[in-house]
Amino acid sequence: MIELKINETARKNNIQRCIEKNIIYPTYEQMKDPSKIPSEIVDRLKNVGMWDLNPLNLFRITWKNEPKESGGGYGDVNFIELPPELTGIKAKVIALVGKWFPTGTHKVGATYGCLAPSLVTGNFDSTSQKAVWPSTGNYCRGGSFNSALLGCESIAILPEEMSKERFEWLSNLAGEVIATPGCESNVKEIFDKCWELKATRKDIKIFNQFEEFGNYLWHFEITGNAVEEVFKKNYNSKGNITGFISATGSGGTIAAGDYLKLQFPHLKIAASEALQCPTLLLNGYGGHRIEGIGDKHVPWIHNVRNTDVVIAIDDNDCLEIIRLFNEDEGKDYLIKMGVSDKVISKLNLIGISGVANILSAIKFAKYFELKESDIVFTILTDSMDLYKSRLKEQNDSFGKFSHDDAVRIFNKNLMGTNTSSMLELSYYDKKRIHNLKYFTWIEQQKKDLIELNAQWDDYPGYWENIRSLTPKIDELINEFNKETGLL
């Protein structure tokens, strides 16, 4: 659960730090609805770049930033609609765009959801402790960035095989960067490093995204509301919201599905993962190259009992499609296939995990034989800005991208997507997946077996208790801001 018991000494230290550094905390209500942000802050943001290390950028932790690099205000939720010429299906696929968050990824939201409650309660002391961000990539980016904005020192942990861009950026921001063995799927090695740090250092607090319910709660409230708003404003009269697709990752983003299913009970939640590491699908293991989704375990915060479908995606399909979407020969071919210039100009908003989510949405639509009136939502957690080195690696390995490559990838990887490697979950399929938590979280990470059982047996009460904390957190944030005297 999220600890909201007050530590007065550390809380006072955090208040003083905020006064010194002019730091104001946004509430959940403001992240959902930026019209509630004080006008003085909105005016000051007009002179602040999206990536600037300025505490005002905490108020850009929202899906509603104006899509510009500097000085933007707020508007509607950023999203793109992928046309049938690109997906090969009748159903509409709508994807929320993560590029227009600070750091270029929505993970700044999840990290804020974990860090802010600890700061306003004093369960983390920004003057004497360092925030540790164990991650497969974007989470430690967001955590290090928010730590800097919130006046904290940070330690980033991520696998050594992650993209060069991640390490270069982190080296200029995080106080320490620790590379653990392996690739995207080597999450246990990250956990092992956390245990090592706990045993050897007293000046740290670990914010493990896979177990921190601040991650779950931020996406339930903010991402879930953003999807609902896009649907009601743009598609309510055009069809039904049928599915929400998300890579399981840390168990955070998929929590938006829990919110959406409360609003649209017929909606199905589909969890996407890499075929090379089919943890949910086959209790499997392995390494893969879909950066940012993490696996070989079931996150503690994943509400498995509310998940309806598991879909596995070949990582090679994703790496080939990012070439199709970003190389000139690929874009020229897409134009010939009827994809509009407007859509093509936005394909660079789709990172590698975004491609995996889109392919999962296509498989979902084909499996359930969705029609024109069906609408499937998914998430683009980041953009190609974070993966330019991967395009170079593909060209170095396979040569310059050609027209023949474009024809093959478009027809095989997009139009040829089929319903293999997916499973519609029965009650006992869900229980099988939930039970996998035991081996990671009880045997390895020493969590409470009673709580593990409560996640399943006290359903939905266990999850409702977590979701009930939002008003209390906002109340604590408002009280904290009031005591700083900065508003």
N, C-alpha and C positions, 0 to 999 in steps of 0.2 A: 504494500500500500504506500501512499504518499504520506510521509511523516510531516504533520503540521503542528506538533508540539513546539512551543516557543523556547528557545535558548536566548535569554535576555542579553547576556554579555556579547555573544557573537552577533546578535541582531544589531546592537548598538554600534559595534564595529563596522558592520555593513552600512548602516545609515551614515556614519561619519565618512566612509569611503565614497558613498554616493554624493554627499555634499561637496567633498573635495573635487570630485571628477564630474560633477553636474550630470548625474545619471538619474533618469526617471524610468520607471518600469511600466510597460504597457500591460493592460489587463486582457483577459480572454475576450471580453466584450469588444474591446477596441481592435483586437486582431481580427475578429469576425466582421466588425463593422467600423472601418476607419473614420466614418463620419462622426464618431464619438470621441475621436482624438482631439485634444485641445487645439484651437486654431493657432495659438502661438507656436506650437510644435510643428504643425503643418507648414506654417510660413517659414520657419527656420530650415525645414527640409529642402526648400527650393534651392539652397546653395550647397547641398550635400550629395556627393556621389554615392551610387548604390553600394560600392565596395569600400567606402571610406571607413576608417576606424573611428567613427564618431558615435557616441552613445545615442544620438538621435535615430540612428539606423535600427535601433530596437523597435521603432515604430513602423519599420518596413517589414516586420515579420507578419506578412499577410499575403494572401493570394491576389490582392487587389491593387498592387503597385502599378502605376503607369509604366508601360514597357519602354523605359529609356534608362540609359546608364547613369544619368546624373540629373538631379533637380526635379525629378518627377513627383507628381501628386498621387492621387488615388482615383480609381475608376471601378469598372466591373471586374469580375474574376477573369484572369487570363486563361484562355483555353483555345484549342483548335479543333475543328471538325475534320475528320479524315474521310474523304469521299469514296464511293464504291469503286471508282477508277483505280484507287490505290489499294483498297482492302479486298476487293473482289466479293464483297458480301452486300446484302440488301440493307441490313441494319446499320444505323448510324453509330460510329465510334467517336466519342468525344473525350479529349484528353486535356486535363488541366496542366498548365505550363509552369514548371518550377524555376526556369531560368531567371525570372524577375524577382527572386528573393536575393537579399545580400548573400554573397559567395556563389550565386548562381545555382543554388539548390535549396529545396524546401526543408532540408535537415536543420537549418537554423531554427525552425519552429520547434522541432522535436527537442533540440538541445535547450532551448529556452524553457520549454515545458518541464524539463528536468531540473534546470539550474535555478530558475526564479523562485519556486516554492522553498527551496533550501536556503536561499539568501534572505527572503523576507521573514522566515521563521528563525533564522540563526542556526539552522542545522548544518550550514556550511559557512565558514568564516573566510571572507575574501581577503582579509588582512594577514592571515597566517597559514592558510591552506592552499593547495594547488588542485585544480579540477582536472581529473583524469578522464580522457575520452577514448575508450576502447571502441574500435571501429573497423569496418572494411572500406572506409574511404570518406564519404561525404559527411558522416556524423562527426568525425573528429575535425573536419573543416569547420562545420557549423559550431561545434563546441569551442574550438579555439577562437573563432571570430567573436562569438558571444561572450566568452570569458574576457577578451580584450575590451569589449564594449562595457562590460559590467565590472571592470576593475579587478579582475582575477588573473592569476597566473594559471597556465594550463600545460598539460602533458598530453600529446596525441599518440595513440597507438594504432598502427595499421599494418597489414601484411606487406612484406617487402616487394611483392610482385605487382602492386597497384601502380597506376599510371604515373609517369614522371611528373605530370602537371601537379598532382596532389602533393608529392614530396617537395617540389620546388616552392609551392605556395606556403605550405606549412612551415618550412624552414625559416620563413620571414615573419612568422606570427607566433607559433607555439613556443613556449619556453623550452620544451624538450620534445623531440620526435623520436619515437621508438618503433623500429621496423621488426616485426615478428616473422618467423619462417612461413613460407608458403604463399598461397594465392587467396583469391576471394573467398573460398570455402574453408579456409583454415581458421575457423573462429575459436576453436579450443585453445590454439596457441596464444590467441589474444587473452583469453580467460586466464591461462597459466601465467602470463606476464602480470596480470592484475593481482593474482595471489602472491606473486613474488614481491610486487610493490607494497602490498599490504603488510607483508612480513618484515620488510626492511625499512619502511618509511612511515613516519608519523604525521607528516605534513600534507597528506593528500586526502581527497575524497573521490571515490570512483563513481562516475555516472555511467553505468552500464546500460546502454540503450535496449538491450535484449531483456532486461528485467525491470527497468525504470518505468513506472506507470505514468510518469509525466509525459513520456513519449506517446503512450496509448491515448492519454487524455487530450493532448494537443491535437492529434489527428482526428479523434472522435468529434471534438468540438469545432475545430477550424477547417480541416479538410472536408469533413462531412457536410458542414454548413455550406462550404463553397460549391460542392457538387450539387447540392439541393438548389442553391440559388441559380446556378447556370441552367439547370433543368427547368425551373419554374419561370425564369425570365425569357428563355429562348426556345424551349421544346415542349412545354406543358400541353400546348394545343396540337402538337405534331405527333405525339405517340406516348409510349410508356417507357419508364426507366426499368430496364429488365435485369441489368447486371452491373456489378462493380468489380473491376479486375485490379489486383495489385500483387506484385511480388511480395512474398512473405517477409523477406528481409529481416528486420528487427521485430516485426510484429506491430509496428507503429502505424504505417500508412494504411494497412488493411483494416485498422480500427475504424476508419471512416465508414467502412461497410456496415459496422454495427450501428452507427448513427442512421445511415440511410435505410437499413432494414426496419428500423422503428418508424420511419416516415412512409416507407413503401414496403409493406410486409411481403409482397410477392417477389421482391428483388432477390437475386442469388448473388452470393459473394464467392468469387473465384480466386484462389491463391496460385500465383505463378512461381515457378522455380526453374532451375537449370536442369535439362535432361542429363547432363553429365554428373549431376549430384542430386538424384531424385529422392530427397529425404522424406517428404510427405507422401509422394506417390508410391515408393517402393522400400521405405526404410533404408534408402541407399546412401551412398557416399561418393566422394570423388572430387576432382578439381575442375573449375570452369572459369570462363572469362567474361561473365556478365557482371561487371563491376557494380558494387553497391547493394547487393541483395543478401549476402551472407547465408550460410546454411550448415548442413551436417548436424543440425539440432533443431528443436522446436522452441522458439522464444517463449520465455516465461509469460510474457504479456500478450501472447496470441490467443484470442478467444476462439479456440479450435471448434468448439461446439456450435458456433454460429457460421462456420465456413461450409460451403455447399459443394465446391468443385476444386479439384487440384489439376493444374495444367503444367506440363513440363515443356520447355523450349530449348532447342539445340543452340548452344552458344555460337556455333559457326554461322548459323542463319543470321543472328544478330550482327556479327562482325561484317558479314557480307552486305547486309542491308544498309549499314551506316556508310558503306562505300557507294552503294546505289544512290542514296539520298544526298551525298555530299560531293561526289566527283562530277565533273562537267559532263562526261559521257553518260553517266547515270541520269542526271537531270534532263539531258536532251532526250533520252529514251522515254522518260516519264511523260514529257510533253507530247511525244508521239502517241503515247497510250491514253491521252486525254486528260491527264492531270493538269490542273490550271497553274499558271505562273504564281498566283497568289498562294496556293498550297505549297508549291515547290520552294518558294521563298521562306517558308516557315519550317522546312524539314530539318534545318540545323538546330531547331529547338528540341530535338529528340536525341537523347543520349542512348547509350547501349541498353540500359535497363528499361528505358522508355520503349525501345524497339521490342524487347521481350514482352512488355505489357501489351503492346499493340498486337503482336502475334497471338498472345493468349486471348485477347478480345476477339480476334478473328476465329480462332478455334472454338471459343465459347459460342459465338454466333452460329457457326456451322453445326456444332453438336446439337444445339437446341432449335435449329432450323428457324432462326429469327427472321422476321419480315421487315418491311420498310418502316413500320410503325414502332419497331423496337429500338431502344436506345441503350447503348452500353458505355459506361464511363470507365476511364482509367487515368493513370497519373504519369506525367513526364517529370521524374524527380530532378533531372538536370538536363543539360544540353551538350552539344558537341564541343562547346568551348573547353570542356574538361577532358576531351579525348582526341585532340588533334594528333598527338603522338601515336595513337593507335592506328589512325589512317596511314601515317607514314610507315609504320611497321607492316601494315598489310601490303602497301606498295613495294616495300623492300623485299617482302617474302614472295609475292605473287606477280610482281610487275605492274606496270601502268594499267589502270582500269580501262577496259575497252568496251566497245559497243556490244560485243559478244558476251562479255561479263554481265552487262546490264540486262540483256535479253534472258540469260540463264537465271539470274538472281530474281528478277521480277516475276518470271513465270514459275520458278521452282519454290522460292522462299515466301513470296506473297500470294500469288494466285494459286499456288499449289499447296498451301497450308491445309492440313487435314486434321482429323480428330483423333489421331493416334496420341499415345502418351498423355492421356488425361483420364480422370476418374470422377464421376459424380458420387459424392460421399453418402453412404448409408450411415445410420446411427452408429454402427459398430466400426465403420471406417473412421469416423470422427474420434471414437473412443481409442482406437489403435494409435492414431496420431497424438492424441492428448497423452496417452500413456508413455510415449517417447520422451516426454518432459522429465520423467523420473530419472533417467540415466544421466542427463546433463545437470538437472537442477537439484536433485536430492543427493545422488551419489557423488557428483563432482563439485557442485557449488554450495552444498550444505544448506539448502533451503528447507522449509518446513513441510513435511509430508501432509500434515493436516490442511495446510493452505492449498497444496496441489489438489487434494481431493475436493476441497471446497470450490475450486474453479469449475469442476465438473458437476459435483453433486448439488451445490447451492447455486444452481443456474436458473434464472439470470441474476439472482440476488447479489452474488459476489461481484459481478461486473457493474451492477447498478450502484453498489456502494462506492465504487471508484468514481463513477460518473457523477455522483452526487457532490463531489468535492469542488467542482468548478466555482460555484458561488462563494464558497469559503475562501478559495485561493484568491479570487478577485477582491474580496473584502480585505484580506491580508495585504495585498498589493496596494490597494488604495490607502490603507492605514499607514503603510511603510512610506509611500510617497508623501503623504501629509506630514509625517514627522521629519522628512528631509527639508521641507519648506521650499522645494524647488518649483512647485506649481502655484 
